[in-house]
Amino acid sequence: MVAYMEHKDLANERLDPSRGIEIRDGVHRVMDAVASAAADSGRNPDDIRLLAATKTRDVGEIMAAIDAGVRLIGENRPQEIEAKAEALLKLCAQRGLGLGVGGNGVGDVPSARASEHVGFHLIGQLQSNKINKVLPFVTTIESVDGLRLAERVARRAVSGGRSVGVLLEVNESGEESKSGCAPEEAQELACSIADLEGLELRGLMTIGAHVDDEGRIRAGFAHLRGLRDAILASGEAGTASCRELSMGMTHDMGYAIEEGSTIVRVGTAIFGERAFI
Ligand SMILES: *Cc1c(COP(=O)(O)O)cnc(C)c1O
């Protein structure tokens, strides 16, 4: 059990009205920032999805973000998914919204009914013994960084009679503290994953370099885009769906959007500073 989970009831549904307004304003501010970064780089804002990174936030806080228009959420820890999923599904259903694997079955793919569905991704590290905890809820795992994990997820997906979306996480910054595969092995790995039954390779994910140097942060994002383009161009089996670039967080989403991001994962700018790590 993660320590902060003992201090905060993550399944709590009640929300102080002023906190609700704070979150709504945060969502709108971030949506405006996404739109203006898209405009600055000549991109269609509809090609960039806002994922609310909801680690340490409770059900009431997450629903405030959804009520403000968020249609994609991402959790880091299987234990948090377990703690919140049931209440989230119930409250989404009350609003006529599907969530993740549950609900109206639109799933993760943008469609005419996408506004009635909230996508649900795992964005944090996954240990093999937790796969069964997340598969009933999430449509896409953004943090697959090796073939062994991919094979295990694939096996569980096949036995559950479904297919699971996967993003290959690449450690573009080379920082030791970060997960993700090495950039040199990403293309070969992506092709192996794309070929697995039960998985759909939907794209690549990275966490920006933790530095002040704009050039280095951008270089990592640009390299990820080049990798995505090369994987798509390879024509290998299963790679045609490898289109997403999940990159950009609170402090670097402007750069990421200019470098081609299709999913920005934002926590702090929506919900405020985290009280727990
Ligand atoms: C927490 C987290 C985010 C969001 O970070 P902020 O800086 O709070 O916007 C994005 N991606 C991952 C993988 C995270 O763990």
The ligand as an SDF file (V2000), in Angstrom:
LIG
                    3D

 15 15  0  0  0  0  0  0  0  0999 V2000
    2.1000   12.8760  -12.8110 C   0  0  0  0  0  0  0  0  0  0  0  0
    2.3030   12.5560  -14.2200 C   0  0  0  0  0  0  0  0  0  0  0  0
    1.9690   13.4690  -15.2280 C   0  0  0  0  0  0  0  0  0  0  0  0
    1.4290   14.8570  -14.9600 C   0  0  0  0  0  0  0  0  0  0  0  0
    2.4050   15.6510  -14.3380 O   0  0  0  0  0  0  0  0  0  0  0  0
    2.1640   17.2110  -14.0010 P   0  0  0  0  0  0  0  0  0  0  0  0
    3.5290   17.7750  -13.9510 O   0  0  0  0  0  0  0  0  0  0  0  0
    1.4830   17.2140  -12.6630 O   0  0  0  0  0  0  0  0  0  0  0  0
    1.3360   17.7820  -15.0600 O   0  0  0  0  0  0  0  0  0  0  0  0
    2.1550   13.0640  -16.5440 C   0  0  0  0  0  0  0  0  0  0  0  0
    2.6680   11.8600  -16.8700 N   0  0  0  0  0  0  0  0  0  0  0  0
    3.0010   10.9600  -15.9250 C   0  0  0  0  0  0  0  0  0  0  0  0
    3.5510    9.6490  -16.3450 C   0  0  0  0  0  0  0  0  0  0  0  0
    2.8520   11.2880  -14.5770 C   0  0  0  0  0  0  0  0  0  0  0  0
    3.2190   10.4110  -13.6480 O   0  0  0  0  0  0  0  0  0  0  0  0
  1  2  1  0
  2  3  1  0
  2 14  2  0
  3  4  1  0
  3 10  2  0
  4  5  1  0
  5  6  1  0
  6  7  2  0
  6  8  1  0
  6  9  1  0
 10 11  1  0
 11 12  2  0
 12 13  1  0
 12 14  1  0
 14 15  1  0
M  END
$$$$
